[in-house]
Amino acid sequence: MAQIPRLVSKQLARLVSANQLYKSATPVFLPFYHAVSNTELPHILNYPYRNEKDFEAELDYILKYFKPVGLDQITKRRPKHEKIVHFSFDDGLRESAEVIAPLLFRKGIPATFFINSGFIDNKNLFHRYKASLILGRLTEFPDAQAELLLEENGLNRKNLLRASYLQNDILDEAATLLELDFTTFLKSVRPYMSTGQVKDLHNKGFTIGGHSHNHIEFWQFKTKEQLNQVEKSMTWVSKHIDQKIKVFSFPFTDDGVKKKLLKKIREENICDLTFGTAGLKYDVFETHFQRVPMEQNRQGKSFLKEEFMYFHLRKLFGEASVKH
């Protein structure tokens, strides 16, 4: 049943022009990505990232209809006909500095890069990336003992890429059985940006934000640990980056994040703005915004038209806002 509105949106979007859909009253358009790469990234099997050519084509398509603005502009009043967009990129991956930022800089596009303080300088590896490397290893070099360990803990080849932070120790143990060394991978591949690269992004005019310390699933933890993750991440940003606006995006989703936490973050001046990933939706909390995940199986025009049509359908039924 949950897929029916999406299917209806897909069909209706074909009948309406892009200009009509995008010019209608909607929340601020906040698309986000993780990586852009022309080569295979063995640690990223859990979402379909763009190559550089497709990413640039997608940018150009969006810029036909939306005006790119800095993060400080998204809360300001503007003419109803003016449609704005602010791009953001999660997880602080090396491709942000080496591929994405140069392209954005050349086109004059402002953006925000959200980083995990526990991963910068390649100090540690996201648990879903660990799962990707394990899955690749199992495909190339099957190990019955490792597979048994995973299955005993509710993981197998089919659901391995959905492993949670609470299963981190199991992933580490499976890697040992497979003779897969995450530390060596971090040193040789260096999947994350260095502190210097993050500072360079800021010096070029981009915004830097927090994205938790080690990318936990917030809904699995109590409010105290959720706040701790926000504070650790924002402390790192404040220590290394001197910028007026303090911004944080919740990893995975803000589902499970209560309004009292958002209120505490704002009242204690931990962040000026926070972000979820519910797609094109309003949010009842005035300093909390919802972003649109762009790394879907469908790309560019077809996906965006469907997303905007989906918003208008939800609005008809009073479901256009996240309420927490």
VEXTI-484717 format. One line per field, with one value per residue (C-alpha): residue number from 0; residue in one letter; y, x, z. Coordinates in steps of 0.25 Angstrom, whole numbers, plus 5000, padded with zeros to 4 digits. Layout:
BEGIN
pos (NUM,...)
code (A,...)
Y (Y,...)
X (X,...)
Z (Z,...)
REM end
This chain:
BEGIN
pos (0,1,2,3,4,5,6,7,8,9,10,11,12,13,14,15,16,17,18,19,20,21,22,23,24,25,26,27,28,29,30,31,32,33,34,35,36,37,38,39,40,41,42,43,44,45,46,47,48,49,50,51,52,53,54,55,56,57,58,59,60,61,62,63,64,65,66,67,68,69,70,71,72,73,74,75,76,77,78,79,80,81,82,83,84,85,86,87,88,89,90,91,92,93,94,95,96,97,98,99,100,101,102,103,104,105,106,107,108,109,110,111,112,113,114,115,116,117,118,119,120,121,122,123,124,125,126,127,128,129,130,131,132,133,134,135,136,137,138,139,140,141,142,143,144,145,146,147,148,149,150,151,152,153,154,155,156,157,158,159,160,161,162,163,164,165,166,167,168,169,170,171,172,173,174,175,176,177,178,179,180,181,182,183,184,185,186,187,188,189,190,191,192,193,194,195,196,197,198,199,200,201,202,203,204,205,206,207,208,209,210,211,212,213,214,215,216,217,218,219,220,221,222,223,224,225,226,227,228,229,230,231,232,233,234,235,236,237,238,239,240,241,242,243,244,245,246,247,248,249,250,251,252,253,254,255,256,257,258,259,260,261,262,263,264,265,266,267,268,269,270,271,272,273,274,275,276,277,278,279,280,281,282,283,284,285,286,287,288,289,290,291,292,293,294,295,296,297,298,299,300,301,302,303,304,305,306,307,308,309,310,311,312,313,314,315,316,317,318,319,320,321,322,323)
code (M,A,Q,I,P,R,L,V,S,K,Q,L,A,R,L,V,S,A,N,Q,L,Y,K,S,A,T,P,V,F,L,P,F,Y,H,A,V,S,N,T,E,L,P,H,I,L,N,Y,P,Y,R,N,E,K,D,F,E,A,E,L,D,Y,I,L,K,Y,F,K,P,V,G,L,D,Q,I,T,K,R,R,P,K,H,E,K,I,V,H,F,S,F,D,D,G,L,R,E,S,A,E,V,I,A,P,L,L,F,R,K,G,I,P,A,T,F,F,I,N,S,G,F,I,D,N,K,N,L,F,H,R,Y,K,A,S,L,I,L,G,R,L,T,E,F,P,D,A,Q,A,E,L,L,L,E,E,N,G,L,N,R,K,N,L,L,R,A,S,Y,L,Q,N,D,I,L,D,E,A,A,T,L,L,E,L,D,F,T,T,F,L,K,S,V,R,P,Y,M,S,T,G,Q,V,K,D,L,H,N,K,G,F,T,I,G,G,H,S,H,N,H,I,E,F,W,Q,F,K,T,K,E,Q,L,N,Q,V,E,K,S,M,T,W,V,S,K,H,I,D,Q,K,I,K,V,F,S,F,P,F,T,D,D,G,V,K,K,K,L,L,K,K,I,R,E,E,N,I,C,D,L,T,F,G,T,A,G,L,K,Y,D,V,F,E,T,H,F,Q,R,V,P,M,E,Q,N,R,Q,G,K,S,F,L,K,E,E,F,M,Y,F,H,L,R,K,L,F,G,E,A,S,V,K,H)
Y (5000,5010,5009,5013,5028,5027,5020,5030,5041,5035,5034,5048,5054,5050,5059,5072,5080,5082,5097,5095,5085,5093,5107,5103,5106,5095,5095,5099,5089,5083,5071,5063,5053,5045,5042,5045,5036,5031,5018,5007,5010,4996,5002,5007,4996,5002,5013,5016,5028,5036,5037,5051,5052,5049,5057,5070,5067,5066,5079,5086,5081,5086,5099,5101,5103,5107,5118,5112,5119,5119,5112,5125,5129,5117,5124,5137,5143,5144,5146,5134,5132,5130,5116,5113,5101,5098,5085,5077,5065,5055,5047,5055,5046,5049,5050,5063,5070,5064,5063,5070,5083,5086,5085,5093,5104,5105,5106,5116,5107,5108,5096,5090,5078,5070,5062,5051,5055,5041,5038,5050,5048,5033,5030,5020,5014,5015,5001,5001,5003,4991,4983,4986,4982,4969,4966,4968,4959,4948,4949,4947,4938,4931,4928,4918,4922,4937,4934,4926,4937,4947,4938,4935,4950,4952,4956,4949,4953,4958,4968,4971,4985,4988,4985,4995,5002,4992,4981,4988,4977,4966,4973,4974,4960,4955,4964,4957,4943,4948,4954,4968,4979,4992,4999,4996,5000,5013,5016,5012,5016,5028,5029,5041,5055,5061,5072,5081,5077,5081,5094,5097,5095,5105,5115,5113,5118,5105,5102,5091,5084,5072,5059,5052,5046,5032,5031,5023,5020,5030,5023,5012,5021,5029,5044,5046,5038,5045,5059,5053,5050,5064,5071,5063,5066,5080,5082,5077,5087,5098,5095,5094,5103,5118,5121,5128,5118,5105,5093,5078,5068,5055,5042,5032,5039,5048,5038,5035,5049,5056,5070,5072,5069,5079,5089,5086,5087,5101,5107,5103,5109,5096,5098,5109,5099,5084,5075,5062,5053,5052,5057,5069,5072,5084,5082,5087,5091,5104,5102,5088,5085,5073,5069,5060,5048,5048,5035,5027,5017,5027,5039,5054,5058,5046,5045,5060,5062,5050,5055,5068,5062,5053,5065,5072,5059,5058,5072,5069,5059,5068,5060,5070,5072,5064,5066,5058)
X (5000,5011,5016,5003,5005,5018,5013,5002,5012,5021,5009,5004,5018,5018,5006,5011,5022,5035,5032,5018,5023,5035,5029,5017,5018,5028,5038,5052,5058,5070,5076,5088,5098,5110,5120,5123,5133,5137,5143,5138,5138,5138,5134,5121,5111,5100,5095,5097,5106,5107,5119,5124,5117,5103,5105,5109,5097,5088,5093,5091,5077,5074,5080,5070,5059,5065,5075,5086,5088,5097,5092,5089,5079,5069,5062,5060,5047,5047,5038,5028,5033,5047,5051,5064,5073,5084,5092,5099,5108,5109,5120,5132,5137,5150,5142,5136,5149,5155,5143,5130,5136,5144,5132,5123,5134,5135,5120,5119,5110,5109,5108,5110,5118,5114,5125,5126,5136,5140,5144,5152,5167,5163,5162,5151,5141,5126,5120,5112,5125,5131,5119,5122,5136,5132,5122,5132,5142,5131,5128,5143,5147,5136,5138,5129,5133,5131,5117,5113,5117,5109,5097,5097,5096,5085,5093,5095,5099,5085,5084,5098,5098,5087,5096,5094,5105,5101,5106,5120,5127,5122,5126,5140,5140,5136,5147,5157,5152,5153,5167,5161,5169,5160,5172,5181,5169,5168,5183,5184,5171,5168,5153,5151,5156,5167,5165,5173,5164,5152,5158,5161,5146,5143,5153,5147,5134,5127,5119,5124,5114,5113,5107,5109,5122,5121,5109,5100,5085,5079,5066,5073,5079,5073,5072,5085,5094,5087,5091,5105,5107,5102,5111,5124,5122,5119,5131,5140,5134,5135,5150,5154,5145,5142,5128,5116,5105,5105,5098,5096,5090,5085,5091,5081,5069,5063,5052,5053,5058,5048,5044,5050,5064,5063,5058,5070,5080,5074,5072,5086,5092,5098,5093,5086,5080,5078,5073,5066,5064,5049,5049,5042,5034,5031,5035,5027,5040,5044,5060,5059,5058,5056,5066,5063,5072,5077,5084,5072,5072,5065,5073,5070,5058,5049,5052,5051,5037,5032,5037,5030,5017,5018,5019,5007,4999,5003,4999,4985,4983,4990,5003,5013,5020,5028,5023,5033)
Z (5000,5003,4989,4983,4985,4979,4967,4965,4966,4955,4946,4949,4948,4933,4930,4937,4932,4940,4941,4947,4957,4962,4962,4971,4986,4992,5003,5000,4991,4998,4990,4997,4992,4998,4987,4972,4966,4952,4958,4966,4981,4988,5002,4996,4992,5000,4991,4976,4975,4962,4953,4949,4936,4941,4954,4945,4936,4948,4954,4941,4940,4954,4951,4940,4950,4963,4968,4976,4989,5002,5014,5021,5010,5012,5024,5018,5012,4997,4985,4983,4969,4973,4974,4982,4984,4994,4991,5002,5003,5015,5022,5018,5007,5000,4987,4993,4992,4980,4970,4976,4981,4969,4960,4969,4971,4955,4954,4966,4974,4989,4997,5011,5014,5026,5033,5044,5054,5057,5042,5038,5036,5033,5048,5047,5037,5035,5039,5026,5018,5027,5022,5008,5009,5016,5005,4994,5001,5003,4988,4984,4995,5002,5017,5023,5037,5035,5028,5040,5050,5042,5041,5056,5058,5048,5037,5023,5009,5006,5018,5021,5016,5026,5038,5049,5058,5069,5060,5059,5067,5059,5046,5052,5056,5042,5036,5044,5040,5025,5027,5024,5031,5032,5038,5025,5016,5023,5022,5007,5001,5010,5008,5016,5015,5024,5034,5024,5012,5021,5024,5010,5006,5016,5011,4997,5003,5006,5019,5028,5037,5047,5044,5057,5062,5056,5048,5058,5055,5064,5066,5073,5084,5096,5095,5104,5094,5082,5088,5091,5076,5072,5082,5078,5064,5066,5075,5064,5054,5064,5067,5053,5045,5048,5042,5047,5044,5052,5045,5047,5039,5045,5039,5032,5036,5047,5050,5065,5068,5077,5077,5091,5086,5074,5084,5093,5082,5078,5092,5096,5084,5079,5065,5057,5047,5047,5035,5033,5021,5019,5005,5000,5013,5022,5037,5049,5056,5050,5050,5045,5030,5022,5010,4998,4996,4982,4981,4976,4965,4956,4953,4949,4942,4945,4960,4963,4956,4963,4976,4974,4970,4982,4991,4985,4987,5001,5003,4998,5010,5020,5021,5015,5029,5038,5052,5061)
REM end
